[in-house]
């Protein structure tokens, strides 16, 4: 464990050196990253404490069912039609120009549309729910007696509220206040940990109660934070129905429409795995896959902390044609990615068996083959995350759109075929192949854009 600690310290020192740079833009990035690391460290500890508590409150089978249901509900994320990411890019431009009136119209229009969409989704699902045999669809064993349809509706109800309220996070990201978003996540996880401790010690395990606890806790935090921010620091952006402007919404949708397709492709890549595994294998396999992903996602979280402040900064730099800053920052981030891929992930893999035993005891077994493939998956995913952050910030989405359309058509059948052949590991192999293909083309495109030499479809 001391070796792991020394490796982490070395990596953080290296990252701090590479993130260096001068100017107000780089200074804002460093401050956000520094605060985010402190906040995320506490968040990771709480997040990992929640998993064994949840498994102990229900069991491995019900935990797998919960993960699968949450994955299904997360598919509705794309119903924002790309408004979130579209707002993120447009709000940066208006904030840079000091146009608070137009910025408030954008925010107000986005909230109104998301409220209408969330309401429609919930009503339509409520009508469809009785006609689906959810137990059969999700391969749920007879030992589970809860009404899965009702549990799913509770999760969806909580999600629809989050769907609207989490627009606050988008606004904070646009204003280069990513550390504030991480703080809200930490508060939500701390409250969730408290709720789970109460449940474990007072009530018998039940999926319905778990759905209420895990679903509505973040809603409470986001609702409280929205009141505080929009009545205080962000008062000039306070959303209002009276300020709804169809032209402003259309302006966001012009950018957001492309993000909408990207979100669908991303959901297919990241959220269908649990459903495929549950349908072809068992809920216990979903649990095994998920806890392995959650352990290795620490690497993704660390890299995401570094990347988060860059989106708005890159948007600002590209608008000002500051290609030198874009190239310099990209070079630094790629060096950090190579360090993570070639050093940090292998160390993580070597220590994973011990980490699983300390974390979960004997409740869940994760083999070396699954952990090894998860390491390769995370290396490819973080590379794609880096490249797409820059491309999205510059609104260069055409090549991603083409690639994601191919993903939508091919990834699921390939994952199903390989799952039947190699089980859970087969699903990971399918995703790794997809990431490799996308990384090769998008890496080239980003290089051309950073050097201001992109022409034709490379510049779209």
Buried (B, 14 or more C-beta within 10 A) or exposed (E): EEEBEEBBEEBEEBBEEBBEBEEEBBEBBBBBBBBBBBBBEBBBEBBBBBBBBBBBBBBBBBBBBBBBBBBBBBBBBBBBBBBBBBBBBBBBBBBEEEEEEBBBBBBBBBBBBBBEBBEEBBEEBEEEBEEEEBBEEBBBEEEBEBEBBBBBBBBBBBBBBBBBBBBBBBBBBBBBBBBBBBBBBBBBBBBBBEBBBEBEEEEEBBBEBBBBBBBBBBBBBBBEBBEEBBEEEBEEBBBEEEBBBEEBBEBBBEBBBBBBBBBBBBBBBBBBBBBBBBBBBBBBBBBBBBBBBBBBBBBBBBBBBBBBBBBBBBBBBBBEEBBEBBBBBBEBBBBBBEBBBEBBBBBBBEBBEEBBEEBBEEBBEBEEEBBBBBBBBBBBBBBBBBBBBBBBBBBBBBBBBBBBEBBBEBBBEBBBEBBEEBBBBBBBBBBBBBBEBBBEBBBBBBBBBBEEEBEEEBBB
